[in-house]
Amino acid sequence: MAEQVSVPRHIAIVMDGNGRWASKRFLPRVAGHKQGVDALKRIVSACPDRNIKILTVFAFSSENWNRPAEEVSGLMDILALALSREVPKLMRDGVRIHFVGARDNLSARVKKGLEEAEAATAGNSILTLNVCFNYGGRWDIAAAAARLAAEGTSITEASLSAALALAHCADPDLIIRTGNEKRLSNFLLWQAAYSELYFSKLLWPDFDEAALDAALLEYASRERRFGKTSNQVVSVSAAPLP
């Protein structure tokens, strides 16, 4: 095991399974989303203790608008309530929050809440929390390419990467998906090029610190080569510091 991969700097999570968690308990799906917020709070609190600097979560995809109107409305209400309640704690804990995604079709109340939360936490540096809301990986790439084309900027890997919604942070080292599904579902398609993938059978409301530690342990056992051979990776990690 190479020492440099023991702790991921940036983890991303597809928080899947809220609706199924609620259905198993004969509860409305919105009740599962409320429990999902509690799970997110646990993981946000756990990250700094584990030297994780960036946490990116998939909260609402651009495809989720196709869900029943009652569920979508409930999700918007949960977001608005969570923002009003949790921003003071984020401030105390040194968490900076970014909302990543299109805002055109969000209500004025929700957009104002997003902007106020980002402004209030802008000076924090313990943990960067990226909440992907009304986000899709294809939307991100297409929007970045459109901006570059409008500016007359050549579209290269470097320029496109710099124009993406998550250009303010490094690509995720580890992507976790809960709910026993094994796909990315249009999440961070560009940024996931060299991410390690970890799939948990747990539904998101049941994901806790122990489950996070299990994912981190699995990550630490992997060798990240980025196109190199194992011998090259070992040689670099064993080289003396200058």
MOCOR-V66225 format. One line per field, one symbol per residue. ss: DSSP state (H for helix, E for strand, C for the rest). psi: psi as a letter, one per 40 degrees, with the letter a starting at -180 (. if undefined). burial: + if it has 24 or more other C-alpha atoms within 12 Angstrom, else -. A space follows every 10 residues. Layout:
# MOCOR-V66225
ss->???
psi->???
burial->???
This chain:
# MOCOR-V66225
ss->CCHHHCCCCE EEEECCCHHH HHHHCCCCHH HHHHHHHHHH HHHHHHHHHC CCCEEEEEEE EHHHHHCCHH HHHHHHHHHH HHHHHHHHHH HHHCEEEEEE CCCCCCCHHH HHHHHHHHHH CCCCCCEEEE EEEEECHHHH HHHHHHHHHH HCCCCCHHHH HHHCCCCCCC CCCEEEECCC CCCCCCCCCC CCCCCEEEEC CCCHHHCCHH HHHHHHHHHH CCCCCCCCCH HHHHHHHHCC CC
psi->hhdeedhhdh iihhgieddd ddddefiidd dddddddddd ddddddddee fhdhhhihdh ideeeeiidd dddddddddd dddddddddd ddefhhhhhh iiedeiiddd dddddddddd edeiedhhhh hhhfiidddd dddddddddd efhhhidddd deeidfeeii ihdhhhhief igidffhfdd eedfihhhhi eiideehadd dddddddddd eihhdfeiid dddddddehi i.
burial->----++++++ ++++++++++ +-------++ ++++++++++ +-++++++-+ -+++++++++ ++-------- ++--++-+++ -++--++--+ +-++++++++ ++---+---+ +-++--++-+ +--+-+++++ ++++++++++ +--++----- ---------+ ++++++--++ +++++++++- ---+++++++ ++--++++++ -+++++++-- +++-++-++- -+++------ ---------- --
